[in-house]
Amino acid sequence: MAHLTKKDEQRIIKLIEEWSEPKLTWPLLVEACKSKLGISRARQSLMKLPAVDIAMKIRKAALKAPKEKPGWITDIQKANERIEELSETNQKLKSAIQDMYARFLIWQANADMYGVSQSMLEQPVSQLQKRTLDS
């Protein structure tokens, strides 16, 4: 039994990363290495390779992770209701943005008319409060 080359190690890691079965164990990996890669190694031998061990832990965690994204709804009726609710909220937000933009245009015109510069408008509130207190 010859030593594993870096290429063999990379092939094993690729096998782990592409593992599609729902369960991944060391005995299953040993068997897959024999049948798919022609590499016959004991579980302990594979476990001693740090890169293989890390790849195993990462892939096992990924296989155990929930398949659906958080907040996804499996019931189509609930999903449709949620879409409707979000569409209404989106419409309200668009309306609020339009109102704020109209107000901004009025403020911009008034600032220009009364000689308020952009630098004056962009002063932090703390500086404005100090000026008010000093007056």
N, C-alpha and C positions, 0 to 999 in steps of 0.2 A: 504494500500500500504506500504509494508515493505521497510526498507532501502536496498539499493543495497550492496551486499557483494563484497569483493575484487575479488572473483571468477566471479561474474556477470560482474564486471567492465572489467576483463580480457577477458571474452567472447565477450563483446561489442567491445573492442579494436581489438580482432582477427577478428570479423565480418567486421570492418572498413578496416583493413589491407588487407583482402582477397576480398574486394569489387571489382567486375569485371564489373559492369555496367558503361557506359561512364559518367554518371552523379551521383554525390553524394551530397545530401542536407540533412539538419537536418530532414525535414519531411519524406524523404525516409528512413533515418536511424531509425527514430521512428517506422515506419511501419515494417521495417525489424526486428527490435528488438522484436516486437510483434509476427510476423509470424514465425521467425526462432528460436528465443531464448525463447519466452514466457515471455518476459520482457516488461511490459507496463509502460512507462515513458513519460513524456512530454519533448519536445525539451529543454526547459529551465533547466530541471532537469539534462539532459545529458550534456548540455553545461557547467554546474557548476563543472563537474568532470574534473580536469586539464588534466589528462592523456587521457581521451576521446577527449577533445577539441584539444589537440596537435595531436593525431592520426588522427582526422578529417582533420586538416589543412595540415598535411603531405600527407595524401592520396588524398585529393582534388588537391594539387599541382602536385602530381605524375600523376593523371588522366588528368590534363591540359597540361602536358609536351608533347613535340612532341614525337611520337612513333619511328620515324626514327632517327638514329644517325646523328650528324652533318657531312656534307660532303658526305652522301650517295646519290647515284644517282638512280633515279627511272627509267630512260630510259635505256634499256638494251644495245642499241647501244653506248650511251655515256659511260656506264659502261665498255663495251668491249674496247673502245678507251682508257679509263683511265687505264685499266689493261695493255694494250699494252705499253702505255707511261711509266707507273711505272716499267714494266719489262725491258724496254730499259734503264731507269735510274739506275735500280738495276744492270744491266750488266756493265754499265759504272763504277759504284762504285766498283764493284768486280774487274774490271780491274785496277782501280786506286790503290786499296789496294794491288794487286799483284805487281804493279810497286814499290810502297812504301816499300813493304817487301823485294824486291830484292835490292833496294837501301840501306835499313837498313843492310842487310847482308854484303854489301860492306863496309859500314861505320863501322860496328862492326869489320870486319877483319882488316881494316886500323887502328882503334883505338887500337886493340890488338898489331898489328905490330909496332906501334909507341909508345907504352907504355902509352897510355891514359887510366887511370883507370875509373871504373864505377862512382866513386864519383866525378871525374872531369867532366865527361859527364853530371852528374845530378845536377851540380851547377846551381842555378837560374841565369837567364840572367842578372839581375841587378848586381850580383857579377862579372860576366864576363865583363860587361861594365865598372865597377869601375877599374878593373885591366887594361883594355885597356887604360883608361883615365890616369891612374897613370904612365903608361910606357912611 
